[in-house]
Amino acid sequence: MGCGVTKSNQFNKHSRKAVTTIRAAVLIQRWYRQYVARTEMRRRYTWHIFQSIEYSGEQAQIKLYNFLGYLMDNFTPSSNERNLISHIFRENEVCQDAEWERYFCYKNIEVPEIYSGPHLTFPLTVEQAVGLVEAFRNKKQLHSRYVLQLLLETWRQLRMLPNISRISTCQSKEITICGDLHGQLEDLLLIFYKNGMPSLEKPYVFNGDFVDRGKDSIEILIILFSFLLVYPSEVHLNRGNHEDHIVNLRYGFTKEVLTKYKMHGKRILKLLQKIFSWLPLATVIDQKVLVLHGGISDITDLSILARLDRHNYVSALRPPKKRHQSSAGASIDSDFDEDVLSTNKLLQRRISLTYPKPLGTRESFQNRSLQDFSNRIKGKAVDEIEIHKRKLAILNMGTNSSEGMTQSVSSESINSDNAKDEWKQILDLLWSDPMIQDGCTPNEVRGGGCYWGPDVTEDFLNRHNLQLIIRSHECKQDGYEFCHNRKVLTLFSASNYYDVGSNRGAYVKLGPDLVPYLVQYQASSMTRELTVKQSVGRTERSALKVLREQLFAHKSDLICAFKKFDSENTGLVSLNNWASAVESVMYLGVPWRMLRGQLVTSKSTDGMIDYLEWFNELAIKGPNTDHIDQSLLETLYRHRSTVETIFRIVDTDNSGFITIEDFRQTWKLLSVYLKMEITDEAISDLAVTIDSNQDGSIDIDEFMEAFRLTDKKSRLERGRSMFMGTVNDLTKLEGDPNI
């Protein structure tokens, strides 16, 4: 009996041990699931922060460009402000290709004997193309003579190509498709290492956005163009929305070229404008797979895209301009198409480029300049409800109402209904994004193109007898993403796009079966050394840093929003009210309540948030600016990218310097654009602060560095100030009853 009791005790002991082990396993499993869920949640909101601010910047650039176009349309040609910006609206001063080729001639450029970079001879050989890859891997630079010669050859080659390239996998040949590279040479080199360089047996399609944000955009273009010349039937380049000189002004490519090629950078940029306008718009593989950069809309028609004159769209942000005959007989573009700002164009459903309404007919603006225009910005802000009503009215008006439209549209304008349809086709193709819901709506987040749903995809594929759309344009955490019942594939090839570890890059290979084979990678060696927790933590810290800077840049607006909830002026608001107030100013759609712990540490014992103390914590030290008006400094912080973009435009000779007088005119442009008064005294204080050597000119780079807010080493600073400025900053203009 004693033996039985002993065995029973042993059994019970083992049972308890097993139960304890199971409980421990369940607890570990539960903890791990919660850990994974928390990590994924952090990844998602971090991603949302990055993407929201990025798209706000794109919308800001579009609105700035439209505002400048508005000034071109309404200010007299003799006004100083108009002269400052007119050159960016003259894409085709000379119409004959032969005259352009003489302008871009490279033969008078000497290559010094001390030059140690690659030498090129034409026709280009595969050995030279491979040599360029190795030279750029070793941080060498191609001489400007060879750059211009290569670009001229590329321009000639592109002019022979159709709008839509049609290629075949023929037998067992695989075609490799790459998405956005955005100046990240490291990613392109890794793709070539893993997949092989372009060759007769290794065809490639590169799907746009080769430039901007990264530091090696010109090197990527040179490599792609060299392989295009060597293998014209195996290398195919589609245009992206960043192959646009107006976008390049904001996101870094213009500055990169002018920095690397100080002597001949202006000619290189001008030739690249031509090249970008001649890039094919799409590629069709085996008549079944469509590769394009952005997307489609419910009016996208490949037959229209196939026959339009794509080179007319030097910038896809507006329709082609009307042309007049000059005295010499050459076709010269007018400074700005009057019809661009007309209300009926604004109200076309497919286009979400938000144009300000004209102030009146063109005749009413003779001899108008900012001096007599500035009094319009002194009035009180329009009530928000009225603004909202006007926006709704605009959306509901359709094309019937023409009140307030510009009346002086010439019958000779090339903006016929057909040309407008063509422009919509290109804009949608370069700027659109897919959405989960059915239908097709304006892409107000980016400011251009549309959102299209799975029903639009299904109808488009059926109409054109296709089975798959491969597009890029959107950064994805895994480098790719399927949607619309796996009939749309988004492909993004720039890894670590927002910061190290933020995302993978990917490319896709298609064989004769047309089944996508995806390859993922991360180019930075640092990412291979980071754990998942470290990677997420690093990216999260970068996102929160940018977010804090955004909040600081909107300090005045945020304090006004908080005071609406703080009627007794205690300096305290609840968490709910804090989150509501912040979203009402920032319009970023991020989970503010959840982020409060990372953004706000100052709170009272009862959980209320001390918002005044919070802003003291957020204060970011800049230059010695105690003598400068603080509201002006805040404006400068908030609109750094816009300020720099205008500086780049005003710097017509691309010297990197602008005169004090041009500096003043720049701020007068900003005062109208931002609907605020900037006094001459405040402008003078800024000028004195920056012009330390008192030589009468402003160094643009020194000016921007003096007011830099973010870590120079951060990848968030690609494109100089990629994330500065939100949608709310740029909607003020829309609320003006006069504009």
Disulfide bonds with the S-S distance in Angstrom:
none
